[in-house]
Amino acid sequence: MATPVDGRPPLQRALDATAAMKPGTWESVETLAVLAIEAKDLPDGPRLLASAHTAADGAKPGT
C-alpha cells in the first residue's frame, strides 16, 4: 500500500478529491465508478458503486 503523503490513506485522498468535484457531471460519475472498481473488495466499495449509480441517474447529457 502507498505511503500516505499528508497523513491520509490514498483512498481517503481520492474520496476527498471526488467530493470537491461538481456534482451531477459525467466526470464525477466516472470518478466514482473508477473508485468503486478499485475499492470493490473494501467495505466502501458497495457505497461507492451506489453513489456512482445515483450520480449517473441524475447526470444530464453534455455535463
HTML snippet that shows the backbone in 3Dmol.js (N, CA, C, O; Angstrom):
<script src="https://3Dmol.org/build/3Dmol-min.js"></script>
<div id="view" style="width:600px;height:400px;position:relative"></div>
<script>
const pdb = `
ATOM      1  N   MET A   1       0.849  -1.175   0.000  1.00  0.00           N
ATOM      2  CA  MET A   1       0.000   0.000   0.000  1.00  0.00           C
ATOM      3  C   MET A   1       0.899   1.244   0.000  1.00  0.00           C
ATOM      4  O   MET A   1       1.970   1.247   0.606  1.00  0.00           O
ATOM      5  N   ALA A   2       0.454   2.279  -0.675  1.00  0.00           N
ATOM      6  CA  ALA A   2       1.236   3.509  -0.794  1.00  0.00           C
ATOM      7  C   ALA A   2       1.340   4.213   0.556  1.00  0.00           C
ATOM      8  O   ALA A   2       0.453   4.113   1.404  1.00  0.00           O
ATOM      9  N   THR A   3       2.432   4.918   0.725  1.00  0.00           N
ATOM     10  CA  THR A   3       2.652   5.679   1.945  1.00  0.00           C
ATOM     11  C   THR A   3       1.817   6.952   1.895  1.00  0.00           C
ATOM     12  O   THR A   3       1.872   7.684   0.907  1.00  0.00           O
ATOM     13  N   PRO A   4       1.040   7.230   2.949  1.00  0.00           N
ATOM     14  CA  PRO A   4       0.257   8.467   2.975  1.00  0.00           C
ATOM     15  C   PRO A   4       1.156   9.694   2.868  1.00  0.00           C
ATOM     16  O   PRO A   4       2.160   9.793   3.573  1.00  0.00           O
ATOM     17  N   VAL A   5       0.804  10.615   2.002  1.00  0.00           N
ATOM     18  CA  VAL A   5       1.586  11.825   1.790  1.00  0.00           C
ATOM     19  C   VAL A   5       1.267  12.853   2.859  1.00  0.00           C
ATOM     20  O   VAL A   5       2.170  13.505   3.383  1.00  0.00           O
ATOM     21  N   ASP A   6       0.017  13.000   3.179  1.00  0.00           N
ATOM     22  CA  ASP A   6      -0.412  14.021   4.129  1.00  0.00           C
ATOM     23  C   ASP A   6      -1.104  13.413   5.348  1.00  0.00           C
ATOM     24  O   ASP A   6      -1.882  14.086   6.024  1.00  0.00           O
ATOM     25  N   GLY A   7      -0.825  12.165   5.622  1.00  0.00           N
ATOM     26  CA  GLY A   7      -1.430  11.512   6.779  1.00  0.00           C
ATOM     27  C   GLY A   7      -2.707  10.771   6.453  1.00  0.00           C
ATOM     28  O   GLY A   7      -3.186   9.976   7.262  1.00  0.00           O
ATOM     29  N   ARG A   8      -3.271  11.020   5.268  1.00  0.00           N
ATOM     30  CA  ARG A   8      -4.499  10.324   4.870  1.00  0.00           C
ATOM     31  C   ARG A   8      -4.125   9.188   3.926  1.00  0.00           C
ATOM     32  O   ARG A   8      -3.216   9.332   3.109  1.00  0.00           O
ATOM     33  N   PRO A   9      -4.824   8.055   4.034  1.00  0.00           N
ATOM     34  CA  PRO A   9      -4.566   6.974   3.081  1.00  0.00           C
ATOM     35  C   PRO A   9      -5.006   7.383   1.669  1.00  0.00           C
ATOM     36  O   PRO A   9      -5.829   8.286   1.516  1.00  0.00           O
ATOM     37  N   PRO A  10      -4.463   6.728   0.645  1.00  0.00           N
ATOM     38  CA  PRO A  10      -4.786   7.099  -0.737  1.00  0.00           C
ATOM     39  C   PRO A  10      -6.290   7.105  -1.048  1.00  0.00           C
ATOM     40  O   PRO A  10      -6.773   8.007  -1.733  1.00  0.00           O
ATOM     41  N   LEU A  11      -7.028   6.112  -0.552  1.00  0.00           N
ATOM     42  CA  LEU A  11      -8.463   6.084  -0.834  1.00  0.00           C
ATOM     43  C   LEU A  11      -9.157   7.304  -0.249  1.00  0.00           C
ATOM     44  O   LEU A  11     -10.035   7.882  -0.891  1.00  0.00           O
ATOM     45  N   GLN A  12      -8.782   7.701   0.946  1.00  0.00           N
ATOM     46  CA  GLN A  12      -9.408   8.881   1.557  1.00  0.00           C
ATOM     47  C   GLN A  12      -9.088  10.142   0.774  1.00  0.00           C
ATOM     48  O   GLN A  12      -9.952  11.002   0.603  1.00  0.00           O
ATOM     49  N   ARG A  13      -7.842  10.262   0.292  1.00  0.00           N
ATOM     50  CA  ARG A  13      -7.491  11.425  -0.531  1.00  0.00           C
ATOM     51  C   ARG A  13      -8.318  11.443  -1.811  1.00  0.00           C
ATOM     52  O   ARG A  13      -8.777  12.502  -2.238  1.00  0.00           O
ATOM     53  N   ALA A  14      -8.513  10.268  -2.431  1.00  0.00           N
ATOM     54  CA  ALA A  14      -9.316  10.187  -3.656  1.00  0.00           C
ATOM     55  C   ALA A  14     -10.771  10.547  -3.378  1.00  0.00           C
ATOM     56  O   ALA A  14     -11.398  11.250  -4.171  1.00  0.00           O
ATOM     57  N   LEU A  15     -11.309  10.074  -2.265  1.00  0.00           N
ATOM     58  CA  LEU A  15     -12.693  10.402  -1.904  1.00  0.00           C
ATOM     59  C   LEU A  15     -12.852  11.901  -1.647  1.00  0.00           C
ATOM     60  O   LEU A  15     -13.844  12.501  -2.059  1.00  0.00           O
ATOM     61  N   ASP A  16     -11.887  12.497  -0.974  1.00  0.00           N
ATOM     62  CA  ASP A  16     -11.939  13.935  -0.717  1.00  0.00           C
ATOM     63  C   ASP A  16     -11.885  14.729  -2.018  1.00  0.00           C
ATOM     64  O   ASP A  16     -12.595  15.723  -2.175  1.00  0.00           O
ATOM     65  N   ALA A  17     -11.039  14.289  -2.951  1.00  0.00           N
ATOM     66  CA  ALA A  17     -10.943  14.968  -4.248  1.00  0.00           C
ATOM     67  C   ALA A  17     -12.250  14.829  -5.028  1.00  0.00           C
ATOM     68  O   ALA A  17     -12.682  15.771  -5.691  1.00  0.00           O
ATOM     69  N   THR A  18     -12.873  13.664  -4.949  1.00  0.00           N
ATOM     70  CA  THR A  18     -14.146  13.434  -5.634  1.00  0.00           C
ATOM     71  C   THR A  18     -15.237  14.312  -5.045  1.00  0.00           C
ATOM     72  O   THR A  18     -16.070  14.846  -5.777  1.00  0.00           O
ATOM     73  N   ALA A  19     -15.236  14.464  -3.738  1.00  0.00           N
ATOM     74  CA  ALA A  19     -16.244  15.296  -3.077  1.00  0.00           C
ATOM     75  C   ALA A  19     -16.136  16.755  -3.507  1.00  0.00           C
ATOM     76  O   ALA A  19     -17.126  17.486  -3.466  1.00  0.00           O
ATOM     77  N   ALA A  20     -14.948  17.183  -3.917  1.00  0.00           N
ATOM     78  CA  ALA A  20     -14.748  18.568  -4.344  1.00  0.00           C
ATOM     79  C   ALA A  20     -15.203  18.800  -5.787  1.00  0.00           C
ATOM     80  O   ALA A  20     -15.269  19.947  -6.231  1.00  0.00           O
ATOM     81  N   MET A  21     -15.519  17.727  -6.528  1.00  0.00           N
ATOM     82  CA  MET A  21     -15.961  17.873  -7.922  1.00  0.00           C
ATOM     83  C   MET A  21     -17.393  18.391  -7.971  1.00  0.00           C
ATOM     84  O   MET A  21     -18.164  18.251  -7.022  1.00  0.00           O
ATOM     85  N   LYS A  22     -17.715  18.986  -9.098  1.00  0.00           N
ATOM     86  CA  LYS A  22     -19.074  19.471  -9.305  1.00  0.00           C
ATOM     87  C   LYS A  22     -20.002  18.260  -9.421  1.00  0.00           C
ATOM     88  O   LYS A  22     -19.817  17.422 -10.305  1.00  0.00           O
ATOM     89  N   PRO A  23     -21.008  18.160  -8.525  1.00  0.00           N
ATOM     90  CA  PRO A  23     -21.905  17.008  -8.593  1.00  0.00           C
ATOM     91  C   PRO A  23     -22.770  17.039  -9.862  1.00  0.00           C
ATOM     92  O   PRO A  23     -23.069  18.103 -10.405  1.00  0.00           O
ATOM     93  N   GLY A  24     -23.153  15.868 -10.308  1.00  0.00           N
ATOM     94  CA  GLY A  24     -24.038  15.764 -11.461  1.00  0.00           C
ATOM     95  C   GLY A  24     -23.343  15.801 -12.806  1.00  0.00           C
ATOM     96  O   GLY A  24     -24.007  15.790 -13.842  1.00  0.00           O
ATOM     97  N   THR A  25     -22.023  15.843 -12.812  1.00  0.00           N
ATOM     98  CA  THR A  25     -21.297  15.832 -14.078  1.00  0.00           C
ATOM     99  C   THR A  25     -20.863  14.405 -14.387  1.00  0.00           C
ATOM    100  O   THR A  25     -20.741  13.569 -13.491  1.00  0.00           O
ATOM    101  N   TRP A  26     -20.637  14.146 -15.650  1.00  0.00           N
ATOM    102  CA  TRP A  26     -20.178  12.810 -16.033  1.00  0.00           C
ATOM    103  C   TRP A  26     -18.765  12.563 -15.527  1.00  0.00           C
ATOM    104  O   TRP A  26     -18.372  11.414 -15.323  1.00  0.00           O
ATOM    105  N   GLU A  27     -17.999  13.627 -15.323  1.00  0.00           N
ATOM    106  CA  GLU A  27     -16.664  13.477 -14.752  1.00  0.00           C
ATOM    107  C   GLU A  27     -16.760  12.906 -13.332  1.00  0.00           C
ATOM    108  O   GLU A  27     -15.986  12.026 -12.957  1.00  0.00           O
ATOM    109  N   SER A  28     -17.711  13.412 -12.553  1.00  0.00           N
ATOM    110  CA  SER A  28     -17.871  12.891 -11.190  1.00  0.00           C
ATOM    111  C   SER A  28     -18.405  11.457 -11.215  1.00  0.00           C
ATOM    112  O   SER A  28     -18.021  10.643 -10.376  1.00  0.00           O
ATOM    113  N   VAL A  29     -19.284  11.141 -12.165  1.00  0.00           N
ATOM    114  CA  VAL A  29     -19.797   9.775 -12.304  1.00  0.00           C
ATOM    115  C   VAL A  29     -18.650   8.819 -12.629  1.00  0.00           C
ATOM    116  O   VAL A  29     -18.521   7.756 -12.021  1.00  0.00           O
ATOM    117  N   GLU A  30     -17.825   9.212 -13.590  1.00  0.00           N
ATOM    118  CA  GLU A  30     -16.696   8.368 -13.992  1.00  0.00           C
ATOM    119  C   GLU A  30     -15.728   8.163 -12.826  1.00  0.00           C
ATOM    120  O   GLU A  30     -15.247   7.053 -12.599  1.00  0.00           O
ATOM    121  N   THR A  31     -15.450   9.226 -12.099  1.00  0.00           N
ATOM    122  CA  THR A  31     -14.528   9.131 -10.971  1.00  0.00           C
ATOM    123  C   THR A  31     -15.067   8.203  -9.903  1.00  0.00           C
ATOM    124  O   THR A  31     -14.331   7.367  -9.379  1.00  0.00           O
ATOM    125  N   LEU A  32     -16.349   8.338  -9.571  1.00  0.00           N
ATOM    126  CA  LEU A  32     -16.956   7.448  -8.576  1.00  0.00           C
ATOM    127  C   LEU A  32     -16.935   5.996  -9.051  1.00  0.00           C
ATOM    128  O   LEU A  32     -16.689   5.085  -8.261  1.00  0.00           O
ATOM    129  N   ALA A  33     -17.193   5.783 -10.339  1.00  0.00           N
ATOM    130  CA  ALA A  33     -17.193   4.420 -10.875  1.00  0.00           C
ATOM    131  C   ALA A  33     -15.800   3.795 -10.799  1.00  0.00           C
ATOM    132  O   ALA A  33     -15.661   2.629 -10.431  1.00  0.00           O
ATOM    133  N   VAL A  34     -14.778   4.562 -11.142  1.00  0.00           N
ATOM    134  CA  VAL A  34     -13.412   4.045 -11.071  1.00  0.00           C
ATOM    135  C   VAL A  34     -13.030   3.740  -9.626  1.00  0.00           C
ATOM    136  O   VAL A  34     -12.412   2.713  -9.347  1.00  0.00           O
ATOM    137  N   LEU A  35     -13.398   4.630  -8.713  1.00  0.00           N
ATOM    138  CA  LEU A  35     -13.131   4.367  -7.300  1.00  0.00           C
ATOM    139  C   LEU A  35     -13.856   3.117  -6.824  1.00  0.00           C
ATOM    140  O   LEU A  35     -13.297   2.328  -6.063  1.00  0.00           O
ATOM    141  N   ALA A  36     -15.094   2.930  -7.263  1.00  0.00           N
ATOM    142  CA  ALA A  36     -15.866   1.739  -6.877  1.00  0.00           C
ATOM    143  C   ALA A  36     -15.191   0.469  -7.383  1.00  0.00           C
ATOM    144  O   ALA A  36     -15.143  -0.539  -6.677  1.00  0.00           O
ATOM    145  N   ILE A  37     -14.672   0.520  -8.602  1.00  0.00           N
ATOM    146  CA  ILE A  37     -13.970  -0.643  -9.154  1.00  0.00           C
ATOM    147  C   ILE A  37     -12.714  -0.935  -8.335  1.00  0.00           C
ATOM    148  O   ILE A  37     -12.445  -2.084  -7.984  1.00  0.00           O
ATOM    149  N   GLU A  38     -11.957   0.104  -8.039  1.00  0.00           N
ATOM    150  CA  GLU A  38     -10.721  -0.072  -7.276  1.00  0.00           C
ATOM    151  C   GLU A  38     -10.982  -0.546  -5.847  1.00  0.00           C
ATOM    152  O   GLU A  38     -10.176  -1.278  -5.273  1.00  0.00           O
ATOM    153  N   ALA A  39     -12.111  -0.125  -5.277  1.00  0.00           N
ATOM    154  CA  ALA A  39     -12.419  -0.438  -3.873  1.00  0.00           C
ATOM    155  C   ALA A  39     -13.419  -1.581  -3.734  1.00  0.00           C
ATOM    156  O   ALA A  39     -14.021  -1.752  -2.674  1.00  0.00           O
ATOM    157  N   LYS A  40     -13.599  -2.360  -4.789  1.00  0.00           N
ATOM    158  CA  LYS A  40     -14.658  -3.383  -4.775  1.00  0.00           C
ATOM    159  C   LYS A  40     -14.516  -4.390  -3.641  1.00  0.00           C
ATOM    160  O   LYS A  40     -15.517  -4.936  -3.178  1.00  0.00           O
ATOM    161  N   ASP A  41     -13.305  -4.643  -3.188  1.00  0.00           N
ATOM    162  CA  ASP A  41     -13.091  -5.604  -2.111  1.00  0.00           C
ATOM    163  C   ASP A  41     -13.021  -4.948  -0.732  1.00  0.00           C
ATOM    164  O   ASP A  41     -12.807  -5.627   0.272  1.00  0.00           O
ATOM    165  N   LEU A  42     -13.200  -3.639  -0.686  1.00  0.00           N
ATOM    166  CA  LEU A  42     -13.159  -2.908   0.575  1.00  0.00           C
ATOM    167  C   LEU A  42     -14.573  -2.623   1.060  1.00  0.00           C
ATOM    168  O   LEU A  42     -15.517  -2.677   0.272  1.00  0.00           O
ATOM    169  N   PRO A  43     -14.732  -2.324   2.334  1.00  0.00           N
ATOM    170  CA  PRO A  43     -16.073  -2.021   2.851  1.00  0.00           C
ATOM    171  C   PRO A  43     -16.760  -0.843   2.147  1.00  0.00           C
ATOM    172  O   PRO A  43     -17.988  -0.798   2.084  1.00  0.00           O
ATOM    173  N   ASP A  44     -15.979   0.111   1.617  1.00  0.00           N
ATOM    174  CA  ASP A  44     -16.559   1.270   0.930  1.00  0.00           C
ATOM    175  C   ASP A  44     -17.012   0.973  -0.491  1.00  0.00           C
ATOM    176  O   ASP A  44     -17.713   1.789  -1.089  1.00  0.00           O
ATOM    177  N   GLY A  45     -16.633  -0.171  -1.050  1.00  0.00           N
ATOM    178  CA  GLY A  45     -16.933  -0.497  -2.435  1.00  0.00           C
ATOM    179  C   GLY A  45     -18.407  -0.408  -2.808  1.00  0.00           C
ATOM    180  O   GLY A  45     -18.746   0.302  -3.754  1.00  0.00           O
ATOM    181  N   PRO A  46     -19.300  -1.107  -2.095  1.00  0.00           N
ATOM    182  CA  PRO A  46     -20.720  -1.038  -2.449  1.00  0.00           C
ATOM    183  C   PRO A  46     -21.305   0.371  -2.342  1.00  0.00           C
ATOM    184  O   PRO A  46     -22.147   0.758  -3.152  1.00  0.00           O
ATOM    185  N   ARG A  47     -20.865   1.131  -1.353  1.00  0.00           N
ATOM    186  CA  ARG A  47     -21.364   2.504  -1.189  1.00  0.00           C
ATOM    187  C   ARG A  47     -20.910   3.369  -2.356  1.00  0.00           C
ATOM    188  O   ARG A  47     -21.683   4.183  -2.861  1.00  0.00           O
ATOM    189  N   LEU A  48     -19.664   3.202  -2.789  1.00  0.00           N
ATOM    190  CA  LEU A  48     -19.163   3.971  -3.924  1.00  0.00           C
ATOM    191  C   LEU A  48     -19.898   3.604  -5.208  1.00  0.00           C
ATOM    192  O   LEU A  48     -20.209   4.476  -6.019  1.00  0.00           O
ATOM    193  N   LEU A  49     -20.174   2.323  -5.391  1.00  0.00           N
ATOM    194  CA  LEU A  49     -20.906   1.894  -6.579  1.00  0.00           C
ATOM    195  C   LEU A  49     -22.317   2.470  -6.573  1.00  0.00           C
ATOM    196  O   LEU A  49     -22.805   2.928  -7.606  1.00  0.00           O
ATOM    197  N   ALA A  50     -22.967   2.449  -5.428  1.00  0.00           N
ATOM    198  CA  ALA A  50     -24.313   3.032  -5.318  1.00  0.00           C
ATOM    199  C   ALA A  50     -24.272   4.534  -5.594  1.00  0.00           C
ATOM    200  O   ALA A  50     -25.170   5.071  -6.242  1.00  0.00           O
ATOM    201  N   SER A  51     -23.242   5.207  -5.110  1.00  0.00           N
ATOM    202  CA  SER A  51     -23.101   6.643  -5.369  1.00  0.00           C
ATOM    203  C   SER A  51     -22.905   6.916  -6.856  1.00  0.00           C
ATOM    204  O   SER A  51     -23.453   7.881  -7.388  1.00  0.00           O
ATOM    205  N   ALA A  52     -22.129   6.077  -7.524  1.00  0.00           N
ATOM    206  CA  ALA A  52     -21.922   6.244  -8.966  1.00  0.00           C
ATOM    207  C   ALA A  52     -23.232   6.057  -9.723  1.00  0.00           C
ATOM    208  O   ALA A  52     -23.531   6.809 -10.651  1.00  0.00           O
ATOM    209  N   HIS A  53     -24.009   5.059  -9.329  1.00  0.00           N
ATOM    210  CA  HIS A  53     -25.310   4.831  -9.975  1.00  0.00           C
ATOM    211  C   HIS A  53     -26.238   6.025  -9.759  1.00  0.00           C
ATOM    212  O   HIS A  53     -26.889   6.485 -10.697  1.00  0.00           O
ATOM    213  N   THR A  54     -26.298   6.520  -8.537  1.00  0.00           N
ATOM    214  CA  THR A  54     -27.154   7.652  -8.230  1.00  0.00           C
ATOM    215  C   THR A  54     -26.717   8.889  -9.011  1.00  0.00           C
ATOM    216  O   THR A  54     -27.552   9.615  -9.551  1.00  0.00           O
ATOM    217  N   ALA A  55     -25.411   9.125  -9.068  1.00  0.00           N
ATOM    218  CA  ALA A  55     -24.895  10.272  -9.815  1.00  0.00           C
ATOM    219  C   ALA A  55     -25.200  10.148 -11.298  1.00  0.00           C
ATOM    220  O   ALA A  55     -25.544  11.133 -11.951  1.00  0.00           O
ATOM    221  N   ALA A  56     -25.075   8.931 -11.836  1.00  0.00           N
ATOM    222  CA  ALA A  56     -25.363   8.713 -13.256  1.00  0.00           C
ATOM    223  C   ALA A  56     -26.845   8.935 -13.562  1.00  0.00           C
ATOM    224  O   ALA A  56     -27.195   9.480 -14.609  1.00  0.00           O
ATOM    225  N   ASP A  57     -27.705   8.511 -12.650  1.00  0.00           N
ATOM    226  CA  ASP A  57     -29.143   8.716 -12.854  1.00  0.00           C
ATOM    227  C   ASP A  57     -29.494  10.196 -12.930  1.00  0.00           C
ATOM    228  O   ASP A  57     -30.427  10.580 -13.635  1.00  0.00           O
ATOM    229  N   GLY A  58     -28.746  11.031 -12.200  1.00  0.00           N
ATOM    230  CA  GLY A  58     -29.047  12.458 -12.173  1.00  0.00           C
ATOM    231  C   GLY A  58     -28.276  13.298 -13.170  1.00  0.00           C
ATOM    232  O   GLY A  58     -28.548  14.490 -13.317  1.00  0.00           O
ATOM    233  N   ALA A  59     -27.308  12.690 -13.866  1.00  0.00           N
ATOM    234  CA  ALA A  59     -26.493  13.453 -14.809  1.00  0.00           C
ATOM    235  C   ALA A  59     -27.253  13.709 -16.113  1.00  0.00           C
ATOM    236  O   ALA A  59     -27.965  12.845 -16.625  1.00  0.00           O
ATOM    237  N   LYS A  60     -27.081  14.886 -16.613  1.00  0.00           N
ATOM    238  CA  LYS A  60     -27.738  15.251 -17.864  1.00  0.00           C
ATOM    239  C   LYS A  60     -26.735  15.124 -19.023  1.00  0.00           C
ATOM    240  O   LYS A  60     -25.528  15.245 -18.817  1.00  0.00           O
ATOM    241  N   PRO A  61     -27.233  14.882 -20.225  1.00  0.00           N
ATOM    242  CA  PRO A  61     -26.326  14.788 -21.382  1.00  0.00           C
ATOM    243  C   PRO A  61     -25.519  16.079 -21.550  1.00  0.00           C
ATOM    244  O   PRO A  61     -26.044  17.185 -21.419  1.00  0.00           O
ATOM    245  N   GLY A  62     -24.252  15.907 -21.839  1.00  0.00           N
ATOM    246  CA  GLY A  62     -23.401  17.055 -22.103  1.00  0.00           C
ATOM    247  C   GLY A  62     -22.829  17.725 -20.874  1.00  0.00           C
ATOM    248  O   GLY A  62     -22.188  18.770 -20.987  1.00  0.00           O
ATOM    249  N   THR A  63     -23.045  17.145 -19.692  1.00  0.00           N
ATOM    250  CA  THR A  63     -22.484  17.788 -18.484  1.00  0.00           C
ATOM    251  C   THR A  63     -21.197  17.131 -18.085  1.00  0.00           C
ATOM    252  O   THR A  63     -20.580  17.532 -17.098  1.00  0.00           O
TER     253      THR A  63
END
`;
const viewer = $3Dmol.createViewer("view");
viewer.addModel(pdb, "pdb");
viewer.setStyle({}, {cartoon: {color: "spectrum"}});
viewer.zoomTo();
viewer.render();
</script>
